[in-house]
């Protein structure tokens, strides 16, 4: 297991570019899957499925327990210390803990499935749907743990390939088959049928990963060094290092999913859950480059931190943040321009998703503009900030939803979600700057954000004279010109810096 950080900037661009392409493919597949799911289930049936899926996603988050991120520095520390033989035991411990946590959470969720039905018109279809999708929790949790392990050993491209290409392609084919069977009159569009299909794909993918990478094989687990590693408290350290990450992930889950759960309880229409999910899915596209770059940034930042290369680490952070800002804000502008036209494809009920999506995009702007500050805090030993930030973000989201959903519906849920997300990211950014004097706002980033703000104002004014399709075309052309100018200047300055 070699960690080549001799040229981290080139590696960041190489892996980031491959990751962006994989995520763009995955995002396109995901939008098609949602479109076919809406056609297969209808607005109400899709709302039932989303309600069940959100609960199972929470179960998977608890089962993963932050192992995906915490495995990276632990594995690399063992590797740099010449103790590679202890890594398989570390992975096995993570998987066992993940199984126990997921099993307990799944039992609780299934026991409460009648109560969790939430909205009045979801009661009959919700319990069997939750039962059908329940195994998905363990599969998602284990896939996250496997992904962290593969990223730690320098196989981040394979993580992108499996998670973004293989699984999305298989899901797209299966859902297309379900829709074809419905149109042929063989199947009815029931949420439980759709949930079972999605679950089968995920379980099959995890089984394939197990076989493909020979994880936990008998040859890898064994030997005196592994036994010695077990006596040094590796399990306790795994839990201790994962706990702050798990709390941070819980905050992220609350900021992205609590609104849909509470809409299910507080809104009289279960279809509102599906509409809000579609709005959130489109808004989350803006965060894709940030997530990709963070995954590539993580292993390299960990290695540079282990080697005490502070200057290189700071430069890597600034460049990763700038790439995140350019790509993320560009996607925000494109979504604001084109989403009204795209929502028409999903049916009349989903046109109401546009305004909540615009509100949710403010949260994504805060995410991409602050860079991977949460990961940096963990690298410098300030992960306690992540845990302290959790109660505040969850409280803002919960009470905001409680107050705003009864009055404003899904728009109120979007407001609560956006405020919680913005506050959470600002706390991380301020804490990172306080401890390290590192921030994401380089001169190039400020210049680009100013140009994007001017473009947004111009496009808004242009709507008074042109129809929306022409505004979208004009705005996209101007965005392309701004990107060309800034990226050419960036490439020239980076080459001079190197």
C-alpha positions in Angstrom: 0.0 0.0 0.0 1.9 3.0 -1.3 0.7 6.6 -0.8 2.4 8.7 -3.5 2.1 12.4 -2.6 5.1 13.5 -4.5 2.8 15.5 -6.7 -0.4 16.0 -4.8 -1.7 18.8 -7.0 -1.5 16.7 -10.2 -3.0 13.8 -8.4 -5.8 16.0 -7.1 -6.6 17.2 -10.6 -6.3 13.6 -12.0 -8.5 11.9 -9.4 -10.8 14.9 -9.1 -11.4 14.9 -12.9 -12.2 11.2 -13.0 -14.4 11.5 -10.0 -16.3 14.4 -11.5 -17.0 12.4 -14.6 -18.2 9.5 -12.6 -20.4 11.6 -10.4 -21.8 13.4 -13.4 -22.7 10.0 -14.9 -24.2 9.0 -11.6 -26.2 12.2 -11.3 -27.6 11.8 -14.8 -28.6 8.2 -14.0 -30.1 9.3 -10.7 -32.3 11.9 -12.4 -33.5 9.3 -14.9 -34.1 6.8 -12.1 -36.3 9.4 -10.2 -38.1 10.2 -13.4 -38.9 6.6 -14.1 -39.8 6.0 -10.4 -42.3 8.9 -10.6 -43.8 7.3 -13.7 -43.9 3.9 -12.1 -45.2 4.9 -8.7 -47.0 8.2 -9.2 -46.5 11.2 -7.0 -48.1 9.7 -3.9 -46.3 6.3 -4.3 -43.0 8.0 -4.8 -43.6 10.0 -1.6 -44.2 6.7 0.3 -40.9 5.2 -1.1 -38.9 8.3 -0.2 -40.3 8.3 3.3 -39.1 4.7 3.8 -35.8 5.3 2.0 -34.9 8.3 4.3 -35.4 6.2 7.4 -33.3 3.4 6.0 -30.6 5.9 5.0 -30.5 7.0 8.7 -30.1 3.4 9.7 -27.2 3.1 7.3 -25.6 6.3 8.6 -25.7 4.9 12.1 -24.3 1.6 10.9 -21.4 3.3 9.1 -20.6 5.3 12.2 -18.1 7.4 10.5 -15.8 4.5 9.6 -15.6 5.5 6.0 -13.7 8.7 6.9 -11.9 7.5 10.1 -10.4 4.5 8.4 -8.3 6.7 6.1 -5.9 8.2 8.7 -5.8 5.0 10.8 -4.9 2.8 7.8 -2.3 5.3 6.6 -0.8 5.5 10.1 -0.4 1.8 10.2 1.0 1.7 6.7 3.6 4.4 7.4 4.6 2.5 10.6 5.2 -0.6 8.6 2.2 -2.5 10.1 0.2 -3.3 7.0 -0.8 -6.7 8.4 -2.9 -5.0 11.0 -5.1 -3.3 8.4 -7.4 -6.3 7.7 -8.2 -6.7 11.4 -9.1 -3.0 11.6 -11.5 -3.4 8.6 -13.0 -6.5 10.1 -13.7 -4.7 13.4 -15.3 -1.8 11.6 -17.6 -4.2 9.7 -18.6 -6.1 12.8 -19.5 -2.9 14.6 -21.3 -1.7 11.6 -23.4 -4.9 11.5 -24.3 -4.7 15.1 -25.4 -1.0 14.9 -27.3 -1.5 11.7 -29.1 -4.6 13.0 -30.3 -2.8 16.2 -31.4 0.3 14.3 -33.2 -1.8 11.7 -35.1 -3.7 14.5 -36.2 -0.4 16.1 -37.3 1.1 12.7 -39.3 -2.0 11.8 -41.0 -2.2 15.2 -42.1 1.4 14.8 -43.1 1.2 11.2 -46.8 1.8 11.8 -46.1 4.9 13.7 -43.4 6.1 11.2 -46.0 6.0 8.5 -46.5 9.6 9.4 -48.9 11.2 6.9 -52.4 10.0 7.0 -52.6 8.7 3.4 -49.3 6.7 3.6 -50.4 4.2 6.3 -51.4 1.3 4.1 -48.4 1.3 1.7 -45.6 2.5 4.1 -45.1 -0.6 6.4 -44.5 -3.1 3.6 -42.3 -0.6 1.7 -40.1 -0.1 4.8 -40.0 -3.9 5.3 -38.9 -4.4 1.7 -36.2 -1.8 1.8 -34.9 -2.7 5.3 -31.9 -4.8 4.1 -30.6 -1.8 2.2 -29.4 -0.2 5.5 -26.7 -2.8 6.1 -25.7 -2.9 2.4 -25.2 0.8 2.3 -23.3 0.9 5.6 -20.9 -1.8 4.5 -20.4 -0.3 1.1 -19.4 3.0 2.9 -16.9 1.1 5.1 -15.4 -0.7 2.0 -15.2 2.6 0.2 -13.2 4.2 3.1 -10.8 1.2 3.1 -10.2 1.3 -0.7 -9.7 5.1 -0.5 -7.2 4.6 2.3 -5.1 2.2 0.3 -5.0 4.5 -2.7 -7.8 3.0 -4.8 -10.1 6.0 -4.9 -10.8 5.5 -8.6 -12.2 2.1 -7.9 -14.4 3.6 -5.3 -15.8 6.0 -7.9 -16.2 3.2 -10.5 -18.1 0.9 -8.2 -20.3 3.5 -6.4 -21.0 5.8 -9.4 -20.8 3.6 -12.5 -21.6 0.0 -11.5 -24.4 0.6 -9.0 -26.1 3.4 -10.8 -26.0 1.5 -14.1 -27.5 -1.6 -12.6 -30.2 0.4 -10.8 -31.1 2.3 -14.0 -31.5 -1.0 -15.9 -33.6 -2.6 -13.1 -35.9 0.5 -12.8 -36.3 0.7 -16.5 -37.3 -3.0 -16.5 -39.9 -2.3 -13.8 -41.4 0.6 -15.8 -41.5 -1.6 -18.9 -43.3 -4.3 -17.1 -45.8 -1.8 -15.8 -46.5 -0.5 -19.3 -46.9 -4.1 -20.5 -49.5 -4.7 -17.8 -47.5 -7.3 -15.9 -46.8 -5.3 -12.8 -48.6 -2.6 -10.8 -46.7 0.4 -9.5 -46.4 -0.5 -5.8 -43.7 1.2 -3.6 -42.7 -2.1 -2.0 -41.9 -3.6 -5.4 -39.8 -0.7 -6.3 -38.0 -0.8 -2.9 -37.2 -4.5 -3.2 -35.6 -3.8 -6.7 -33.4 -1.1 -5.3 -32.5 -3.2 -2.3 -31.5 -6.2 -4.5 -29.1 -4.0 -6.6 -27.3 -2.7 -3.5 -27.0 -6.1 -1.8 -25.6 -7.5 -5.0 -23.1 -4.7 -5.3 -21.7 -5.3 -1.8 -21.5 -9.0 -2.4 -19.5 -8.3 -5.6 -17.1 -5.9 -3.8 -16.5 -8.6 -1.2 -15.6 -11.1 -3.9 -13.8 -8.8 -6.2 -11.4 -7.4 -3.7 -11.1 -10.5 -1.5 -11.8 -8.5 1.6 -11.2 -10.2 4.9 -9.7 -13.3 3.3 -8.2 -15.9 5.6 -4.7 -15.1 4.3 -5.0 -11.4 5.2 -6.3 -11.9 8.7 -3.8 -13.7 10.9 -0.3 -13.6 12.1 1.5 -12.4 15.2 1.4 -8.8 14.1 -2.4 -8.8 13.9 -2.7 -10.4 17.3 -0.4 -7.7 18.7 -2.5 -5.0 17.1 -5.6 -6.4 18.8 -3.9 -6.1 22.2 -3.0 -2.4 21.7 -6.6 -1.3 21.7 -7.2 -0.9 18.0 -10.9 -1.4 18.5 -11.1 1.3 21.1 -9.1 3.7 19.0 -11.3 3.0 16.0 -14.4 3.9 17.9 -12.8 6.9 19.5 -11.7 8.3 16.2 -15.0 7.5 14.5 -17.3 9.1 17.1 -16.7 12.8 16.1 -17.1 11.9 12.4 -20.3 10.0 13.2 -21.7 13.0 15.0 -20.8 15.2 12.1 -22.4 12.8 9.6 -25.5 12.8 11.8 -25.6 16.6 11.5 -25.3 16.3 7.7 -28.1 13.7 7.7 -30.3 15.9 9.9 -29.7 18.8 7.6 -30.5 16.9 4.5 -33.2 14.4 5.6 -34.9 15.6 8.7 -37.0 18.0 6.6 -38.4 15.1 4.6 -39.2 13.0 7.7 -41.0 16.0 9.3 -42.9 16.8 6.1 -44.2 13.2 6.2 -45.6 13.9 9.7 -46.7 17.5 9.4 -48.0 17.7 5.8 -51.4 16.3 4.8 -50.1 15.2 1.4 -47.5 12.4 1.2 -46.7 13.6 -2.3 -45.0 16.6 -0.7 -42.2 14.3 0.5 -41.5 13.3 -3.0 -41.6 16.8 -4.3 -39.2 18.0 -1.6 -36.9 15.1 -2.4 -36.8 16.0 -6.1 -36.0 19.6 -5.1 -33.2 18.4 -2.8 -31.8 16.0 -5.4 -31.4 18.8 -7.9 -29.9 21.1 -5.3 -27.4 18.5 -4.2 -26.0 18.4 -7.7 -24.1 21.6 -6.8 -22.3 19.8 -4.0 -21.1 16.9 -6.2 -17.7 18.4 -7.1 -17.1 19.4 -3.5 -17.7 15.8 -2.3 -15.5 14.4 -5.1 -12.6 16.7 -4.4 -12.9 16.1 -0.6 -12.6 12.3 -1.2 -9.5 12.9 -3.3 -8.2 15.6 -0.9 -8.7 13.4 2.2 -6.0 10.7 1.7 -3.5 13.2 0.3 -4.1 15.6 3.2 -3.8 12.8 5.7 -0.4 11.8 4.3 0.9 15.3 4.1 -0.2 15.9 7.7 1.5 12.7 8.8 4.7 13.9 7.1 4.3 17.4 8.7 4.3 19.2 5.3 2.2 22.1 6.4 2.9 24.4 3.5 2.0 21.8 0.9 -1.1 21.0 2.9 -2.2 24.6 2.9 -1.7 24.9 -0.8 -3.5 21.7 -1.5 -6.5 23.0 0.6 -6.6 26.3 -1.2 -6.5 24.7 -4.7 -9.1 22.1 -3.7 -11.4 24.8 -2.4 -11.1 26.9 -5.5 -11.9 24.0 -7.8 -14.9 23.3 -5.5 -16.1 26.9 -5.8 -15.7 27.1 -9.5 -17.5 23.8 -10.3 -20.1 24.1 -7.5 -21.2 27.7 -8.1 -21.4 27.0 -11.9 -23.8 24.1 -11.3 -25.9 26.4 -9.0 -26.2 28.9 -11.9 -27.1 26.2 -14.4 -29.7 24.8 -12.1 -31.3 28.2 -11.5 -31.5 28.7 -15.2 -32.7 25.2 -16.4 -34.5 23.6 -13.6 -37.9 25.1 -14.4 -37.8 23.4 -17.8 -36.6 20.1 -16.4 -39.3 19.9 -13.7 -41.9 19.8 -16.4 -40.7 16.3 -17.3 -41.6 15.0 -13.8 -45.3 16.0 -14.0 -47.5 18.8 -12.8 -47.1 18.0 -9.1 -43.3 18.5 -9.3 -43.3 22.0 -10.7 -43.7 23.2 -7.1 -40.1 22.0 -6.5 -38.4 25.0 -8.2 -38.7 27.6 -5.4 -37.7 25.1 -2.6 -34.7 24.1 -4.8 -33.6 27.7 -5.0 -33.7 28.0 -1.3 -31.7 24.8 -0.8 -29.1 26.0 -3.3 -28.1 28.7 -0.8 -27.0 25.9 1.5 -25.0 24.3 -1.2 -23.3 27.6 -2.0 -22.2 27.8 1.7 -20.8 24.2 1.4 -18.8 24.7 -1.7 -17.5 28.1 -0.7 -16.0 27.0 2.6 -14.0 24.0 1.2 -13.3 20.8 3.0 -13.0 22.6 6.4 -14.6 19.8 8.4 -12.0 17.3 7.2 -9.2 19.7 7.8 -10.4 20.2 11.4 -10.2 16.5 11.9 -6.7 16.3 10.4 -5.3 19.0 12.8 -6.9 17.3 15.9 -9.8 19.7 16.3 -12.6 17.2 15.6 -14.3 18.2 18.8 -15.7 21.2 16.9 -17.6 18.7 14.7 -19.3 17.2 17.7 -20.2 20.6 19.3 -21.6 21.8 16.1 -24.1 18.9 15.9 -26.7 20.0 18.6 -27.0 23.5 17.2 -27.6 22.4 13.6 -30.0 19.7 14.6 -31.9 22.1 16.9 -32.2 24.8 14.1 -33.4 22.2 11.6 -35.9 20.6 14.0 -37.5 23.7 15.4 -37.4 25.4 12.0 -39.3 22.6 10.4 -41.7 22.4 13.4 -42.6 26.1 13.0 -42.5 26.6 9.3 -43.9 23.4 7.7 -47.4 23.8 9.0 -47.5 27.4 7.6 -45.4 27.2 4.5 -45.3 23.5 3.6 -42.2 22.2 1.8 -41.0 25.8 1.3 -40.8 26.1 5.1 -38.8 22.9 5.3 -36.4 24.2 2.7 -35.9 27.4 4.7 -35.1 25.5 7.9 -32.7 23.1 6.1 -30.9 25.9 4.4 -30.4 28.0 7.6 -29.1 24.9 9.5 -26.7 24.0 6.7 -25.3 27.6 6.3 -24.8 28.0 10.1 -23.0 24.6 10.3 -20.6 25.4 7.5 -19.8 28.8 8.8 -18.9 27.4 12.2 -16.5 25.0 10.6 -15.0 27.7 8.4 -14.5 30.2 11.3 -13.0 27.4 13.5 -10.5 26.4 10.8 -9.5 30.0 10.2 -9.1 30.6 14.0 -6.8 27.6 14.4 -4.8 27.6 11.2 -5.4 30.9 9.4 -6.4 28.8 6.4 -9.5 29.8 4.4 -11.0 29.2 0.9 -11.3 32.7 -0.3 -8.3 33.3 -2.5 -8.1 36.3 -4.9 -9.1 34.0 -7.7 -12.1 32.7 -5.8 -13.4 36.2 -4.9 -13.0 37.3 -8.5 -15.0 34.3 -9.8 -17.8 34.7 -7.1 -18.1 38.4 -8.1 -18.5 37.4 -11.8 -21.2 34.8 -10.8 -23.1 37.3 -8.7 -23.1 39.7 -11.7 -24.3 37.0 -14.0 -27.1 36.1 -11.6 -28.4 39.7 -11.3 -28.2 40.1 -15.1 -30.2 36.9 -15.7 -32.8 37.9 -13.2 -33.3 41.3 -14.9 -33.3 39.5 -18.3 -36.4 37.5 -17.3 -38.5 40.7 -17.7 -37.8 40.8 -21.5 -37.2 37.2 -22.5 -38.9 33.8 -22.0 -37.3 31.3 -19.6 -35.7 29.1 -22.4 -34.0 32.1 -23.9 -32.8 33.4 -20.5 -31.4 29.9 -19.8 -29.5 29.8 -23.2 -28.1 33.3 -22.7 -27.1 32.7 -19.2 -25.4 29.5 -20.1 -23.4 31.2 -22.8 -22.2 33.9 -20.5 -21.3 31.3 -17.9 -19.2 29.4 -20.4 -17.3 32.6 -21.3 -16.6 33.4 -17.6 -15.4 29.9 -17.0 -13.0 30.0 -20.0 -11.5 33.3 -18.9 -11.0 32.3 -15.2 -9.8 28.8 -15.9 -7.2 30.0 -18.5 -6.0 32.6 -16.0 -5.9 29.9 -13.3 -3.9 27.4 -15.4 -1.4 30.1 -16.2 -0.9 31.2 -12.6 -0.7 27.7 -11.3 2.0 26.8 -13.9 4.0 29.9 -12.8 3.6 28.9 -9.2 4.9 25.4 -9.9 
